[in-house]
Structure formats: C-alpha cells, structure tokens
C-alpha cells in the first residue's frame, strides 16, 4: 500500500483517535514535554543572542530554524493542553476581550508573511468593539489558528479576507476567515474539527501539520458557548466561521443599566522614535489600554542615527538597528507579544476626524481603507527630508539617508563599486556624519554648503577647525555655494553649482528636514512659528485629546524662552515619555531644550550645548567667551588627547550660556556637564567649583570644563 493511501486511511479513521481518553493522554504527554522543550528554547535563544560568543551566518541560520521548530512544538503542546481543559478560555465575571481588536492584531502578526508571498490580506470590521467573554490569550490563539490555516493553504498571490460582523442570531458576533486556497472537501467538513484530523486536500498538499489547530478552535468556541463551522469561500477556497456570544453589557439595555468599564483607546501615528516610546510607557502605566501604532514603513523603532555606521560597515546587519539591547528584534510581532501593542505597519494615516475621534487609514499593500477609533491620539509623524527644488533629484543614485530604504540603497551602490565620486549637498550634522562612512568605503567626497560654514550650530572658528580636520582626510569642502542642478541621463553624473560642475556618481541630499504636519494642519491643529506643531508643556496640541511628540513638534528653548525646532532622537524619546504620562492622567511638564549635540568626525569628537557666541549676542546677551585647549586627562599618560573647549557666559549675570568642544579627547563628558549647568542656571563661578571626578587616566586634576570656567571668570574680573 502506498504512503499516500496510508495517510488517507489514517485521516478517515482519526475521529476515533479524538476520544476524551486519548485526548487527555496526549495532553499529559504534551505537559511533560513542555518543560524540557522550554528549556531548549531558552538555550537556543541565548545562543542566538550571542551570549556565548559570536555566530557565523550559517550557525545563526541553523539556530533560527531550530528555534522556529521549538516554537512550533511549544504551540502544539499548548493547544493539546487547552483542548483537554477548554474552560481555561473563560474570563472572570465582568472581564471582556474585544474580538475586533484581536482580529487586527492577528492580521498584523501575519501581514509581513502575506506581503512576502504577494497575498492580498484584508480586514472588514462591521462591529467595533465586539466584546466577548474569553481570555485574550485563547482568542488570539484561535484567530491565529484560523489565519495560519488560511495562509498555509493559500498559494502565492492569493487572497485572504477576515470579516467581523454581527451574526445572524442577535447578541452574537461572527468572525469569518475566507481564502482562495485549496479548500476543504465537503466529505471532510464534519470531522475536520476533531483532534489529529486533516482534510484530504491538506494531506495531498504535503504541507506540514498535525491536525490540532482547528480542534483547538472548536474546543475554545464550545467552552465560550459559541461554535465554529466551515464552508466554501466566495474567494474559491475555504471559509472558517467563528461565532461567539457578545458580553451581556455590550447588548442594548432598555433601562440604562450599569455601563461597562471602558478601556482607553490610544492611537499613535508614527512608529520610529517617539511613537514606540509613548506606546511602551502607556502600556506600563495602563496595561489594559487598547493601543494601536500606525506607520507607513515596514521597519519600526529603528535607530536612524545609526545609519552612517550601517553605511560604513561598522554596524554589520540592519537587524542590529532595530534590536533591543538584549538582541530582541523590535518588529510587529515583538510589539504585539512583548508590549501588547497592535502595530499597523505599511499603513498610511490619511485623515483625522476630530469630531468623531477616528483616523482614516489605508493599507499600502492592498490599498483598502478603514477607520480606527481613538480616545487619545498621539502624533509622532516625525520629519521628512527637504528635497531642493532643482532638476535631477529624481535621478538614480540620489539619496537622502532618511530611512532604511535610503541606507540600503547607498550600501548597494557602494558595494557595486560605482560610486567613486560622491557629492553631499549640505554641511549640517547629517552631511558631516555620513562623510566619514563614505570616505571609509573608498569614496572621494565633496561637501557643498550654501552657508559660509558647515555645522552652523558651532561658532565660526570652531567650525573652521572641523573643516580643516576633514580636509586633512581628503574631503573637499566648498562653502557659500548654491546648487542649481543634478546632471545625468538616468543616473546622476554630476552636480552643477555657482562654483562650477562637480563629478558625482552618487549624491546625498542633506540640506535638512521639515516637520511632517500635513495631517495636523488638515485637521486645523495649531502650527507654531517654526513650522512645526504647537504644543503646551504637557505636549498637548490645540485639541486636548491629541498629543504630539518628536520631530514634528516645536520645542521651547530654555535660555531664550522662544519657540525652537531641533529634531533629535534624544528629544523625541523624552517627549514620548512625557506625552504618555499625561495622556494617562498624569501631570508632567516637558521643560524644553537647549540643543545639546555631539558627533564624531574622523576621530574628532564635536559637541555643543546651549547658545553659541553669535546666537547669544543676537538674543540680547552681552557675552564673555573663553577658548581653552588642554589634554582630556593627565598629560603624562599615553592615552591623553587634546580637546578644545569654548564656553560662552553672560557678562552681567555670569551665567553659563553655552559650551562647544572639538578634538580627539572626550568631549561628550564636558558637554554633558555644561548642559547640566546651563539647564540649572548655574553661574561660571559655580561651574568652576563643581566637585568633579579625578583620576589621571580619566581627567586632569583641574578638569577641562573647570579650567575653561576659570578663564571665563578671570576675563570680566580683569584678571586676564
């Protein structure tokens, strides 16, 4: 007898295998196996985290495959135990789970796989919320079983549709998962929900499975006084339908009975820096919040400031930029399973309806639109790169380094060896940071800057020293020049400016960013004088139920008291935390910023905080400044490196206004001390007497910042 005949025979006799005795036995076996399998999972995950040492690509691939199989084994054991004890799916009295939210979370979990296989994955929600009396874990696993089943048996470029709607019988909700796959033959439909039973079409497909998923769904549905059924789908495959009773408090009440406790709905638009920070803090403060993050990109919560290091090759893998410190990749599954946040990535928010408190979204894969309700909305839409209004910006090999797509594009061009000459348009922080990465990859780099200096956050003499240092490493810097065109046929070949034509096989546009405020402006939210969103100290917009944080927000400068715009990842994360505290009912002010920045340039550490000399004078201060060079530790140690500090002081009050530092020495430490002093309103006299740490290998006895403070003290006192 052939193997196929054996399998078919087993499938048809399997209902007898689903007796309570055998099911209970299988559950006991699964329980005994779970402990050692869980231990194996911990060991494999520890190896994947490279806690036992670095892995080769081949080793990582094999371990990842092993981890996937272990997770499948754990899922199977969990399902077997749940089948034997279906009552575990029931919740305590008064506790409900929103089935419509669970559907969106399940869709999100599988959206990446569907997109990879070209499967159109749609959700139609006609009842929201849809509270039922079942645990989140059981219902989420049920929906995952149904969706996983549809994905497994649907060929590439097929269709899957999940529909949430009122059932034919009043007081019930119906969830239907339809697909265009191989279907379930009619003669199998009466037995398909028995343990260890697989349809004839499933066995003939040779796809793996043990026949427990649908049995698990059936047991949970029965335990919740519901049912599950199968029929042919209008898409051509199978349609599995789960029907559950709605919680009593969700049904219409004729006499205004007690209202159920409402879970707060928070929607966050933006999933890079501020948005994930808001989400994490909200879930810590109010774990029962229904929280949804909407983002256009496929990659979430990435370290954009690390892109130059990724381009240079210092950071080897993209996943390192989206991983936590312990190696967990912050993808949609991570946010769902670890943070309990629903992620709608590859989804674009197109409209804010403030009156109805809802956001219109469009799935960028299938272009279907829907509305997402909110109680509190957070705008973390970030900023977009400024593209000069000149011909040629649409040519190939023109990038902005704003997002994962550009970083991958630059790496690809560099790997091809076809970017010998590179022009960076813009000499700001981003342009300077990417320069070293390109030079390290063998490129001849030219920076074209419209202003009279690069790094305009520095005073001119400090910026000029950075320019000279970069030029000593082969970088050509042309300031005071305007670019009029990017030349080329299909790909860029040169940059035309008022200083002539510069050859370029790749161009990086680094002329700045602008806040993403279109949705906010269309919703008639107040925009500040800087062009970014206007918020109060609690980070509320002009609508008290809408908060904003990150690069789309206008800040308050602590020293000048005026609106200020400086997009930084550090500020975005701090604002995200503050916004989360306040939307959860707290009272926390965001105090403002002073513009603290640090970067590295060919071994130089370049940093600043507060006001530069020229900016302070324009702000109305009468300033005293001091330029002080000194080694960053005791000079007699081999590791001592030079550092040049410039501090700016108000002549009248002697208050420290700002500090700048450049050199091979540890500038970040001194900038951080100065930032603390500026924020605290300390005078230069107080700064000079700070009790800072001393050890010859770490700092001189009179630290650089203290020496600079003493020089600045002497000048207004006439002691210089």
Phi, psi and omega in degrees: 000138183287162178299320181299318179296321177300314182298316183295319178297318180297320181296325184279339179261355185298334179307325177295335179285348183268019179297155180305323182295314182290324178298317179295320178297315179298324179294319179296319178297316180299321180296318181292327181281337188297320183297308178294326179293321177297320177297319178297322178298317180297319180295315180295318179294327175295320176295318178297328177283001177061031177286342178258009180125165182294152181249149170281161177304320180295317178297318180297318180297314180296318179293322178297320177296317178298319180297321178298316179295322178296317178298322177296320179296318178295319178298317180297316180295320178298318181294319179298317179293324179290325178297322180284335181230066184295339181297344179292348179280347183279146178263170174290156178305135179088351181257127181233165176233134180279108183293327179293322177293319178300323179296316180295322179293322178292319176301317182297323182298324186255003185295323181295316179295318179299316180296319180299326182264005177072023180269124176287121187240108185243150174235129176242115183248115180248004177214109184210121001283169178228075185286131177229162181268081177206151182290150178301318183298314182293315182292320179296320179292323177300311181296320178297323177300314182294316181290318179300320178298316180295317180294320184298320187256013176254124180296162176304147180067023177268202183222143173225138180223129174250129180239129174246121185204162173300140179282170180299324178272131183302145178083014180230157177242145184238127174244119181244127176249110182249147179217170179253030186273210189281346177076176178237117182304148184299326182288350178260351191289337179280339186246355189295340182265008175275148178301141175070013179258132174234144180295155178303318182295326179291318180292323179291337180286344182067013177281146184290154177166154179240358177080036180249336186301306182290330175296320177298314180301317181298315182295319180294315180301316179297318179298332181262018179062034178238198182205164176224142183217166180227144175207176177285139182272150174291350176275351177112341181254228180255154171231114178260129187239123177254123179242126181227150176287139174290150176298145186303322182291346178274347182278154179301139180240130186280339185240025175058053180292187182297134180277141179290155175292126184270129175279133181292133177259119177243127176245130180243125178261104181125128186231035182255293184242289184296319183301305178300328178294317176302312183301312182298318182288321179298316181295327176291320183283319182225085186300337183271008180294138172273104190242128181234132175249129181248129179211142181288332187279166175272335183253134185246157169047047181266157180272087182300328179292347179269358182302317177304324180287330176289319178297318183288338183100356176298315171269117191281320189236144179301324183299335179294334180278348180240020181253153174283175183297337180261011173095001179283127180284125184275069177260179180305322180295320178300312182295324179289310187281325184264315183262350181059044180243136178274121183254123172252079177275170189051036182227133183250129173280128185246345183198143172248119176259094184294325182294313180273354181054062179209158181239130175276132180233153177232126176288121185284352178270317181243000176064018176278146183247151176203174178247143176240121182282153176215153165263320175231136180243138177240124176265111176232049189281352173072209182227160178239152182292144175280123178256118181302143180277071181224157178293147171098357182290347179265006179290159175294152179069025172249122186230167176240346186058043177238083180120166184297324183301313180293320180300317178293322179297316179296316179299320181295317180294318179296321180293332180284347181074020184249032179222061180291314178256124181234134175248130174255119179267103182121127182249032176278196185301313182295315180299319180291320183294323182283341184301311183298322179299319181289318178297319179296338177268010174090016182271149168268117189249134173239130175255126176249117183239130183290326182276179185280354180207159170275168176049068186291353174286348177263155169292156192302320184289327177290318179297322181295324177295322176295318178303312181299321180296317180293321179296329178292345177256019173090004180276133176264124182242123179239111180259167179064036182230146180247134178271132182250340184194146167257119188263148177157167178269287175257318177245158185294141180234344181187165178239127182257127179224178178286358173255011179112188181259135180243129179294143181204121172265350173208144179232135173247118178274113183230050184270002177127180179230162177230145183295141177277100186234007187302311180300319180295317179295319178296333178271008177063034171278150184292135176252137183280177182292339179277353184093358177259172181296136178271129180227161174268188183295338177271003182067028171272142173280191178292348171258117186297344178264004179238121178254164178214146181206153175095207190288353177270000190251141172279134180257174178247124180277125186298323184279315184272339183074009184254161175301146189211145179228113175216101182286119180219144178297325179296316179295318181301317181293320179293319178295323179301319179295315181297315179300319180296316179301316185286322180289342175272008176102004180279179179229091182223125180270144168266116193285344185116186184225166174233005175078052179275125184221145172213145176208170177243141182222103178049050178087346175275139169262126183238123182212161176202159174207151179073211185260139169282172185298311183294317180295320180296319178297318179294332179280357176104004179274146169260111195256158168235135180233159178219131175251119187227113172268141178191156175292151185278357174209183183302134189296338185279355179269142183300331184275003182295134181229147183287148179215132177250121178251142169232124176243149182239130187231144173284122184299322186285308186264348183065017179284140175289128181255331182185168180209142176229149182213138172218153177140176180283346182284181183281089181281326186302320180300315183289323178295321179295319177298315180296319179300320177296316181294318179297314181297322181280354180073029183286149174276165179294334177291318177294320179299320183294340182248017176296142180271077182275159181293148176223130166203139185308326182279349184247325184195155174288165180301319171256100185303155181308317183291327178288319176299316178298321179296320179294321176298317180293330177291322184291327186297306179290340179276353180079019183263005179276000000 
